[in-house]
Amino acid sequence: MKRLVLCADDYGLSPGVSLAIRELAAARRLNATSVMTAGPDLRAEAASLLALAVPGFQIGLHVTLTGGLDPLTRPALPRFFGLTGLMLRCFTGAIDRAMLAAEIEAQFAAFVEAFGRAPDFIDGHQHVHLLPVVRGLVLEAARRHAPGAWLRQCHGAGEGLKGRIISGLSGGLVADARAAGFATNPGFSGAYEFDRATGFAEIFPRFLTGLPDGGLVMVHPGHVDDALKRVDPVHQPRAVEFAYLAGDRFPKALAAAGFALG
């Protein structure tokens, strides 16, 4: 059997998302999650996750520079960016590096304070860690706070235009991570258009096709609550993903593809 890293993104985004991830972790339906340290009640959410003490469960930092949460460095960074705007600024160089560096530094420090240790791995909300400028700042912070962590690369990301864009951005990260002495995951999948989430039970098995041993699949399960609705427009796909991962079809799909969580 090949080993799979199945990572639930966005831990800490809202109480409902965090609870859903803990429930799946306790049921051994996940073996990794990445944490948004800008989320509400970080210390309490960290304590609840650590209390599970699931053997081999990896906890990473989900560097957040986009979306509806509040930056840790407000008012220096008044609000997070829209993804398109951040991409344009990064590719044109029209971005305040010091402002970004301070927010990334604060998120690393908040993780270490809440969890009492460095993250096992590092990735980014909406894959911002792949962007020029951002990836260099993330690597600089990782050298200081998490020198033993690995970084998520997203080559072969999944389906559709989203998957192709994410995959294309990964080359720079892999090269920069290797030069800095950081490992990356050997394979990746999980991208799809969220408006197709009702078909997630048919989509998920395709993520496993061609994935190597030790490859990573990202998922976004959650229980929909008012806090989630306030900060993120993606609601129902999280409930659909949770139902699938908690149900009977998921372990059958893993077994049929020759994978086990490990």
Steps between C-alpha positions, in 0.01 A plus 500: 500500500617852420497763771272802461510832681139618514506860621196701606572866436367797698507376860413801715292676233181454702384281790300280264793441267733419789251262661445312175875457453543372855217252453659362185843490661367309800333252261833456313349643182773766478866503593584868462354847532633847433416778743394859434658679795302814421181312585294566814580331833826353376622388841178312579487340155865397529442345843201303368699367207802407711273322750410244234860374500448301179824311424675623189259789445680797343413863577617771262481875458254629239655839417205735448518821299159490331141459614272636767698454823681788667879525465703452816692820427204737474501797448834477316327254264138622522342200325598196300518521123276364231683218324508669158628824648772325696611306193524816292701678767738208541561448129554871437703563815250763616479358852627618837743218588551623855126500566462145366808382689364635829167319455665171401737528796204562734318193371802275553548640851131453582518135393800429722338677795166317461637150431823516698707386204576575138262393222565164334445655158412831336249585231278797413135597489402515133859382437650847560827340612565416134503864390819691426598728788278303740687172459832667576361660815345170608831320455682768699252464786519120480879510542452682830192330640469158335828380347382138511168559325416400145318722251197417291558506128198466275625357170228292339246676719176356372224585259414806292657842451555540874707182510712605201577842647595357839713234337679754284592717797662211684822487300642809664414379848660159449822655370516760778417246771767260377759780492406593857525139619129431545319187388175506307226243456560260207155547347186705540134506404165626624419809293158515341233761429287530813181543297541131415512392864175302480701248298784479752449126550584451132773766493703384800610160362645679197732695732673171580570402140873512434580641844833366631576347837498779759292730280265756649133568435344815642138510614277767655246336733293701744177550686332815373450757776432873514867573564593324175235691304646829623853433379478265202256470208573125466243325720318198365800327337652466848195312626502277191868417547450426870214261425709314244809472719291380794307249291552150363606587144821677604692202649388285207644755256831503688524122501406472133780743409751317719540775759494513878533802725854491627 
